[in-house]
Amino acid sequence: MFDVCQTLGGMGENGGRFFMHQMLDVLDYMHGKGVVHRDLKLENILVDDNLNLKVADFGFATFKKIHSLHSYRGTMTYMAPEIKEGKKYDGVQIDLFSTAVILFIIVQGIFPFKEARKDEYFYKLILENQLDTYWTKTGGQGLSSEFKDLIIKMFSYDGSKRPTIAEIRNHPWMQASSFDIKQVRSDILGELADKRSQMTDVSSRQDAVSRGDKRLDLVRQSSFIDTRFNDMTDFDVTVDPGVIWDDLNAFNEDNFDGKMTISHVENKHILIEMKAEEQGQTDLKVKVKFFQVPSEEGRYRVKFVRKSGEIDRWYSIFNDMKENQLSDVQSRTLAPELVAQ
């Protein structure tokens, strides 16, 4: 499931419903047998070629005293707050919390928060009922009120206030009359096939340019995790910086008749410069930086950092660049890319 989400990014509310119906079936069966998983996450959900899912890795599962547990188990970004605080917890309730994190990722393509702690910026917004701010910060302004209601209830700090499986099944969001499971399955499979075809094309492009200058001196080995993430201008790629260099130059020639100055600053970044359009405006200057994604050889985080120039002009140029030149090299990242700002 992790690979599906990483390939497609956010699948929207119908995508969420499609997988949530299956997850509820799994939870109902598992909990009905008196077993709780305690480490539900995307990596532990297997998906076959027809998008049927199965839950795997029961290493943290237990069938003993499942409603009164105290062992510290799970994965930080999916873990319910009562586990983090060392309290006794109900295994059924913490499985539902982790399922809510999974649902949010499927719908939105990012984590809902970095950790469910009272002092974590995003989870704190939920606890303090600053929901307008929360949805703005997580890009969820356009989500339905029904989805927002369900997911916030599932993220409840108090496990006893989280909805049960039966309550989730009967929630208006799950009962949407417009939901067609066969059509949604077909849509997701089609988009997945398209994305994988694009990735194959990108791989072929990478092989084609492998004899050229890969410009690997531009890749920074230090972690990008602590740097600010701008979801408008940052993305992951699985091609060498040399491919991005070629694309930027092709975009410059095709769209600006070579009026951009694009230079390779050795061991640092690619520098894009362009004269201001009007008197009184500052010249545009953008640095393109590359970071090695930890534990993923050949995958890089690309950050376009505007140093000067009008921001509206830059975003207009960059959107054209993404749409016309970089669309086939971008891949969604699935780190908890949230920035309190």
Secondary structure, DSSP 8 states (H G I E B T S, - for coil): -HHHHHHH---HHHHHHHHHHHHHHHHHHHHHTT-B-S---GGGEEE-TT--EEE---TT-B-SSTTSB----S-GGG--HHHHTT--B-HHHHHHHHHHHHHHHHHHSS-S-S---TTSHHHHHHHTT-HHHHHHHTT-TTS-HHHHHHHHHHT-SSGGGS--HHHHHTSTTTT-TT--HHHHHHHHHHHHHHHHHHHHHHHHHHHHHTTS---GGGEE-S--TTS---TTTEEEESS-HHHHHHHHHHHHHHHHTT-SEEEEETTTEEEEEE--SSTTS--EEEEEEEEE-TT-TT-EEEEEEEEES-HHHHHHHHHHHIIIIITTT-B---S------
